Amino acid sequence: AEPYGWTFLLQNGISENERFIKEASMDSIAYVAIALVQNLDHVSFEYTVDGRAMQKTITVKDADEYFGKAVKDCFEHPADLEDLLSKLGLVP
């Protein structure tokens, strides 16, 4: 039933030293997925850090706060999508 979520199960563990960079990548993936999938409400990641089970969930509200406006507008307005991708450093 809506709203829908998407869970990524990461099989390769990460070290504490890699954690910040990997979690930033998770955030980027989640923001773009939420922006482009109209009925997607949240994205979760299940992973391990130095053998400890971890879970991170990004919601539409989180994405809106990061973007500074409604991230769902990216679905209908390509300029907003370009702004999001630029803010994430995914396009120049």
LUMVEX-911323 format. One record per residue: x, y, z of N, C-alpha, C in turn; residue number from 1. Coordinates in steps of 0.001 Angstrom, whole numbers, m for minus. Example, Ala and Ser with C-alpha at 12.3 -4.5 7.8 and 13.67 -1.06 7.14 Angstrom:
n_px:13190 | n_py:m5690 | n_pz:7800 | ca_px:12300 | ca_py:m4500 | ca_pz:7800 | c_px:13200 | c_py:m3300 | c_pz:7800 | nr:1
n_px:12850 | n_py:m2250 | n_pz:7080 | ca_px:13670 | ca_py:m1060 | ca_pz:7140 | c_px:12900 | c_py:30 | c_pz:7870 | nr:2
END
This chain:
n_px:842 | n_py:m1189 | n_pz:0 | ca_px:0 | ca_py:0 | ca_pz:0 | c_px:882 | c_py:1245 | c_pz:0 | nr:1
n_px:382 | n_py:2305 | n_pz:m598 | ca_px:1130 | ca_py:3561 | ca_pz:m595 | c_px:1091 | c_py:4171 | c_pz:799 | nr:2
n_px:2035 | n_py:4917 | n_pz:1228 | ca_px:3239 | ca_py:5277 | ca_pz:477 | c_px:4241 | c_py:4123 | c_pz:450 | nr:3
n_px:4984 | n_py:4051 | n_pz:m613 | ca_px:5930 | ca_py:2970 | ca_pz:m813 | c_px:7319 | c_py:3333 | c_pz:m312 | nr:4
n_px:8053 | n_py:2305 | n_pz:90 | ca_px:9444 | ca_py:2454 | ca_pz:483 | c_px:10304 | c_py:1531 | c_pz:m352 | nr:5
n_px:11578 | n_py:1799 | n_pz:m350 | ca_px:12539 | ca_py:1001 | ca_pz:m1092 | c_px:13706 | c_py:743 | c_pz:m152 | nr:6
n_px:14075 | n_py:m525 | n_pz:17 | ca_px:15173 | ca_py:m879 | ca_pz:913 | c_px:16322 | c_py:m1479 | c_pz:116 | nr:7
n_px:17510 | n_py:m926 | n_pz:302 | ca_px:18735 | ca_py:m1449 | ca_pz:m283 | c_px:19462 | c_py:m2254 | c_pz:783 | nr:8
n_px:19774 | n_py:m3501 | n_pz:473 | ca_px:20529 | ca_py:m4359 | ca_pz:1380 | c_px:21961 | c_py:m4418 | c_pz:850 | nr:9
n_px:22858 | n_py:m3722 | n_pz:1514 | ca_px:24253 | ca_py:m3658 | ca_pz:1068 | c_px:25003 | c_py:m4862 | c_pz:1615 | nr:10
n_px:25512 | n_py:m5668 | n_pz:729 | ca_px:26157 | ca_py:m6911 | ca_pz:1144 | c_px:27596 | c_py:m6715 | c_pz:1597 | nr:11
n_px:28278 | n_py:m5740 | n_pz:1039 | ca_px:29666 | ca_py:m5497 | ca_pz:1433 | c_px:29695 | c_py:m4537 | c_pz:2616 | nr:12
n_px:30320 | n_py:m4953 | n_pz:3673 | ca_px:30449 | ca_py:m4102 | ca_pz:4845 | c_px:31380 | c_py:m2930 | c_pz:4577 | nr:13
n_px:31263 | n_py:m1916 | n_pz:5415 | ca_px:32152 | ca_py:m758 | ca_pz:5305 | c_px:32864 | c_py:m553 | c_pz:6634 | nr:14
n_px:33996 | n_py:103 | n_pz:6555 | ca_px:34752 | ca_py:394 | ca_pz:7776 | c_px:34289 | c_py:1729 | c_pz:8339 | nr:15
n_px:34605 | n_py:1961 | n_pz:9582 | ca_px:34271 | ca_py:3239 | ca_pz:10218 | c_px:34922 | c_py:4392 | c_pz:9455 | nr:16
n_px:36109 | n_py:4174 | n_pz:8913 | ca_px:36801 | ca_py:5216 | ca_pz:8143 | c_px:36065 | c_py:5587 | c_pz:6865 | nr:17
n_px:35335 | n_py:4644 | n_pz:6280 | ca_px:34597 | ca_py:4884 | ca_pz:5038 | c_px:33172 | c_py:5376 | c_pz:5285 | nr:18
n_px:32738 | n_py:5299 | n_pz:6493 | ca_px:31328 | ca_py:5514 | ca_pz:6817 | c_px:30774 | c_py:6844 | c_pz:6313 | nr:19
n_px:31446 | n_py:7943 | n_pz:6562 | ca_px:30933 | ca_py:9262 | ca_pz:6187 | c_px:30715 | c_py:9351 | c_pz:4678 | nr:20
n_px:31694 | n_py:8908 | n_pz:3909 | ca_px:31595 | ca_py:8981 | ca_pz:2447 | c_px:30495 | c_py:8062 | c_pz:1933 | nr:21
n_px:30419 | n_py:6849 | n_pz:2447 | ca_px:29398 | ca_py:5893 | ca_pz:1996 | c_px:28000 | c_py:6373 | c_pz:2361 | nr:22
n_px:27833 | n_py:6927 | n_pz:3551 | ca_px:26512 | ca_py:7404 | ca_pz:3940 | c_px:26109 | c_py:8629 | c_pz:3119 | nr:23
n_px:27053 | n_py:9471 | n_pz:2739 | ca_px:26742 | ca_py:10602 | ca_pz:1855 | c_px:26269 | c_py:10092 | c_pz:495 | nr:24
n_px:26878 | n_py:9018 | n_pz:12 | ca_px:26433 | ca_py:8407 | ca_pz:m1247 | c_px:25025 | c_py:7838 | c_pz:m1106 | nr:25
n_px:24751 | n_py:7230 | n_pz:43 | ca_px:23406 | ca_py:6706 | ca_pz:299 | c_px:22383 | c_py:7842 | c_pz:254 | nr:26
n_px:22721 | n_py:8954 | n_pz:887 | ca_px:21816 | ca_py:10110 | ca_pz:886 | c_px:21525 | c_py:10554 | c_pz:m546 | nr:27
n_px:22570 | n_py:10672 | n_pz:m1362 | ca_px:22391 | ca_py:11116 | ca_pz:m2747 | c_px:21475 | c_py:10178 | c_pz:m3516 | nr:28
n_px:21711 | n_py:8886 | n_pz:m3386 | ca_px:20867 | ca_py:7894 | ca_pz:m4065 | c_px:19419 | c_py:8048 | c_pz:m3611 | nr:29
n_px:19220 | n_py:8192 | n_pz:m2325 | ca_px:17862 | ca_py:8309 | ca_pz:m1783 | c_px:17175 | c_py:9572 | c_pz:m2280 | nr:30
n_px:17865 | n_py:10710 | n_pz:m2258 | ca_px:17252 | ca_py:11963 | ca_pz:m2697 | c_px:16808 | c_py:11878 | c_pz:m4153 | nr:31
n_px:17656 | n_py:11331 | n_pz:m5009 | ca_px:17322 | ca_py:11232 | ca_pz:m6433 | c_px:16175 | c_py:10241 | c_pz:m6640 | nr:32
n_px:16217 | n_py:9106 | n_pz:m5967 | ca_px:15137 | ca_py:8122 | ca_pz:m6104 | c_px:13807 | c_py:8714 | c_pz:m5648 | nr:33
n_px:13801 | n_py:9383 | n_pz:m4515 | ca_px:12573 | ca_py:9997 | ca_pz:m4001 | c_px:12065 | c_py:11061 | c_pz:m4969 | nr:34
n_px:12978 | n_py:11814 | n_pz:m5556 | ca_px:12585 | ca_py:12857 | ca_pz:m6504 | c_px:11952 | c_py:12279 | c_pz:m7760 | nr:35
n_px:12448 | n_py:11153 | n_pz:m8225 | ca_px:12035 | ca_py:10627 | ca_pz:m9522 | c_px:10930 | c_py:9570 | c_pz:m9479 | nr:36
n_px:10710 | n_py:8955 | n_pz:m8336 | ca_px:9660 | ca_py:7941 | ca_pz:m8232 | c_px:8494 | c_py:8592 | c_pz:m7492 | nr:37
n_px:7443 | n_py:8845 | n_pz:m8228 | ca_px:6345 | ca_py:9671 | ca_pz:m7735 | c_px:5722 | c_py:9158 | c_pz:m6438 | nr:38
n_px:5562 | n_py:7853 | n_pz:m6277 | ca_px:4894 | ca_py:7340 | ca_pz:m5086 | c_px:5869 | c_py:6744 | c_pz:m4059 | nr:39
n_px:7129 | n_py:7154 | n_pz:m4140 | ca_px:8137 | ca_py:6687 | ca_pz:m3189 | c_px:8210 | c_py:7655 | c_pz:m2014 | nr:40
n_px:8004 | n_py:7141 | n_pz:m818 | ca_px:7953 | ca_py:7954 | ca_pz:393 | c_px:9256 | c_py:7929 | c_pz:1184 | nr:41
n_px:9989 | n_py:6827 | n_pz:1095 | ca_px:11237 | ca_py:6715 | ca_pz:1854 | c_px:12144 | c_py:5660 | c_pz:1220 | nr:42
n_px:13437 | n_py:5818 | n_pz:1479 | ca_px:14451 | ca_py:4868 | ca_pz:1024 | c_px:15271 | c_py:4479 | c_pz:2247 | nr:43
n_px:15458 | n_py:3173 | n_pz:2418 | ca_px:16237 | ca_py:2666 | ca_pz:3550 | c_px:17449 | c_py:1891 | c_pz:3055 | nr:44
n_px:18471 | n_py:1889 | n_pz:3867 | ca_px:19688 | ca_py:1131 | ca_pz:3598 | c_px:19983 | c_py:283 | c_pz:4821 | nr:45
n_px:20273 | n_py:m983 | n_pz:4588 | ca_px:20726 | ca_py:m1873 | ca_pz:5656 | c_px:22143 | c_py:m2292 | c_pz:5298 | nr:46
n_px:23079 | n_py:m2098 | n_pz:6247 | ca_px:24499 | ca_py:m2315 | ca_pz:5970 | c_px:25219 | c_py:m2576 | c_pz:7282 | nr:47
n_px:26477 | n_py:m2910 | n_pz:7178 | ca_px:27282 | ca_py:m3104 | ca_pz:8390 | c_px:28464 | c_py:m2156 | c_pz:8378 | nr:48
n_px:28798 | n_py:m1675 | n_pz:9561 | ca_px:29987 | ca_py:m847 | ca_pz:9765 | c_px:30850 | c_py:m1577 | c_pz:10775 | nr:49
n_px:32001 | n_py:m2040 | n_pz:10311 | ca_px:32896 | ca_py:m2833 | ca_pz:11163 | c_px:32137 | c_py:m3957 | c_pz:11874 | nr:50
n_px:31248 | n_py:m4619 | n_pz:11122 | ca_px:30516 | ca_py:m5763 | ca_pz:11645 | c_px:29248 | c_py:m5443 | c_pz:12405 | nr:51
n_px:28985 | n_py:m4161 | n_pz:12684 | ca_px:27756 | ca_py:m3758 | ca_pz:13393 | c_px:26643 | c_py:m3506 | c_pz:12387 | nr:52
n_px:25479 | n_py:m4100 | n_pz:12592 | ca_px:24333 | ca_py:m3880 | ca_pz:11706 | c_px:23829 | c_py:m2450 | c_pz:11859 | nr:53
n_px:23590 | n_py:m1812 | n_pz:10723 | ca_px:23137 | ca_py:m417 | ca_pz:10716 | c_px:21943 | c_py:m301 | c_pz:9773 | nr:54
n_px:21112 | n_py:703 | n_pz:10027 | ca_px:20028 | ca_py:1030 | ca_pz:9115 | c_px:19900 | c_py:2539 | c_pz:9037 | nr:55
n_px:19705 | n_py:3027 | n_pz:7832 | ca_px:19545 | ca_py:4462 | ca_pz:7597 | c_px:18327 | c_py:4626 | c_pz:6707 | nr:56
n_px:17417 | n_py:5523 | n_pz:7083 | ca_px:16225 | ca_py:5782 | ca_pz:6282 | c_px:16148 | c_py:7267 | c_pz:5962 | nr:57
n_px:15915 | n_py:7558 | n_pz:4698 | ca_px:15730 | ca_py:8924 | ca_pz:4211 | c_px:14273 | c_py:9048 | c_pz:3775 | nr:58
n_px:13589 | n_py:10067 | n_pz:4257 | ca_px:12179 | ca_py:10292 | ca_pz:3928 | c_px:12035 | c_py:11469 | c_pz:2970 | nr:59
n_px:10824 | n_py:11650 | n_pz:2454 | ca_px:10546 | ca_py:12819 | ca_pz:1616 | c_px:10872 | c_py:14092 | c_pz:2394 | nr:60
n_px:10511 | n_py:14126 | n_pz:3670 | ca_px:10785 | ca_py:15313 | ca_pz:4492 | c_px:12287 | c_py:15586 | c_pz:4564 | nr:61
n_px:13092 | n_py:14540 | n_pz:4749 | ca_px:14549 | ca_py:14712 | ca_pz:4776 | c_px:15053 | c_py:15287 | c_pz:3452 | nr:62
n_px:14529 | n_py:14742 | n_pz:2350 | ca_px:14948 | ca_py:15201 | ca_pz:1023 | c_px:14540 | c_py:16654 | c_pz:795 | nr:63
n_px:13326 | n_py:17010 | n_pz:1215 | ca_px:12869 | ca_py:18394 | ca_pz:1084 | c_px:13758 | c_py:19345 | c_pz:1878 | nr:64
n_px:14121 | n_py:18947 | n_pz:3092 | ca_px:14979 | ca_py:19790 | ca_pz:3932 | c_px:16352 | c_py:19979 | c_pz:3293 | nr:65
n_px:16908 | n_py:18906 | n_pz:2734 | ca_px:18206 | ca_py:19013 | ca_pz:2072 | c_px:18113 | c_py:19932 | c_pz:857 | nr:66
n_px:17091 | n_py:19735 | n_pz:36 | ca_px:16940 | ca_py:20464 | ca_pz:m1219 | c_px:16488 | c_py:21904 | c_pz:m994 | nr:67
n_px:15782 | n_py:22160 | n_pz:79 | ca_px:15310 | ca_py:23511 | ca_pz:366 | c_px:13958 | c_py:23816 | c_pz:m254 | nr:68
n_px:13370 | n_py:22846 | n_pz:m892 | ca_px:12023 | ca_py:22962 | ca_pz:m1454 | c_px:11517 | c_py:21550 | c_pz:m1728 | nr:69
n_px:10307 | n_py:21453 | n_pz:m2259 | ca_px:9689 | ca_py:20138 | ca_pz:m2470 | c_px:10454 | c_py:19341 | c_pz:m3526 | nr:70
n_px:11115 | n_py:18287 | n_pz:m3096 | ca_px:11913 | ca_py:17462 | ca_pz:m4004 | c_px:11019 | c_py:16742 | c_pz:m5015 | nr:71
n_px:9782 | n_py:16496 | n_pz:m4676 | ca_px:8855 | ca_py:15836 | ca_pz:m5593 | c_px:8576 | c_py:16688 | c_pz:m6833 | nr:72
n_px:8823 | n_py:18003 | n_pz:m6759 | ca_px:8658 | ca_py:18860 | ca_pz:m7934 | c_px:9619 | c_py:18486 | c_pz:m9053 | nr:73
n_px:10708 | n_py:17808 | n_pz:m8705 | ca_px:11689 | ca_py:17381 | ca_pz:m9709 | c_px:11068 | c_py:16432 | c_pz:m10732 | nr:74
n_px:10032 | n_py:15722 | n_pz:m10321 | ca_px:9375 | ca_py:14762 | ca_pz:m11207 | c_px:8760 | c_py:15467 | c_pz:m12412 | nr:75
n_px:8257 | n_py:16681 | n_pz:m12206 | ca_px:7580 | ca_py:17405 | ca_pz:m13285 | c_px:8371 | c_py:18585 | c_pz:m13826 | nr:76
n_px:9414 | n_py:18975 | n_pz:m13143 | ca_px:10177 | ca_py:20160 | ca_pz:m13564 | c_px:11658 | c_py:19802 | c_pz:m13715 | nr:77
n_px:12094 | n_py:19571 | n_pz:m14953 | ca_px:13491 | ca_py:19178 | ca_pz:m15182 | c_px:14513 | c_py:20168 | c_pz:m14614 | nr:78
n_px:14185 | n_py:21440 | n_pz:m14560 | ca_px:15124 | ca_py:22417 | ca_pz:m14004 | c_px:15352 | c_py:22157 | c_pz:m12520 | nr:79
n_px:14302 | n_py:21746 | n_pz:m11813 | ca_px:14453 | ca_py:21407 | ca_pz:m10393 | c_px:15326 | c_py:20171 | c_pz:m10227 | nr:80
n_px:15145 | n_py:19189 | n_pz:m11107 | ca_px:15988 | ca_py:17992 | ca_pz:m11054 | c_px:17442 | c_py:18365 | c_pz:m11298 | nr:81
n_px:17674 | n_py:19225 | n_pz:m12259 | ca_px:19046 | ca_py:19672 | ca_pz:m12527 | c_px:19627 | c_py:20393 | c_pz:m11317 | nr:82
n_px:18810 | n_py:21204 | n_pz:m10649 | ca_px:19267 | ca_py:21889 | ca_pz:m9426 | c_px:19637 | c_py:20888 | c_pz:m8338 | nr:83
n_px:18808 | n_py:19853 | n_pz:m8163 | ca_px:19099 | ca_py:18830 | ca_pz:m7158 | c_px:20393 | c_py:18103 | c_pz:m7492 | nr:84
n_px:20536 | n_py:17674 | n_pz:m8746 | ca_px:21745 | ca_py:16954 | ca_pz:m9152 | c_px:22987 | c_py:17819 | c_pz:m8988 | nr:85
n_px:22846 | n_py:19102 | n_pz:m9269 | ca_px:23973 | ca_py:20027 | ca_pz:m9091 | c_px:24317 | c_py:20183 | c_pz:m7614 | nr:86
n_px:23308 | n_py:20335 | n_pz:m6772 | ca_px:23563 | ca_py:20461 | ca_pz:m5323 | c_px:24259 | c_py:19222 | c_pz:m4774 | nr:87
n_px:23929 | n_py:18056 | n_pz:m5335 | ca_px:24552 | ca_py:16801 | ca_pz:m4913 | c_px:25941 | c_py:16617 | c_pz:m5507 | nr:88
n_px:26338 | n_py:17486 | n_pz:m6429 | ca_px:27639 | ca_py:17369 | ca_pz:m7072 | c_px:27676 | c_py:16300 | c_pz:m8151 | nr:89
n_px:26495 | n_py:15954 | n_pz:m8685 | ca_px:26431 | ca_py:14908 | ca_pz:m9687 | c_px:26484 | c_py:15448 | c_pz:m11111 | nr:90
n_px:26284 | n_py:16762 | n_pz:m11270 | ca_px:26458 | ca_py:17438 | ca_pz:m12558 | c_px:27183 | c_py:18751 | c_pz:m12297 | nr:91
n_px:27903 | n_py:19238 | n_pz:m13284 | ca_px:28609 | ca_py:20522 | ca_pz:m13076 | c_px:27674 | c_py:21700 | c_pz:m12988 | nr:92
END
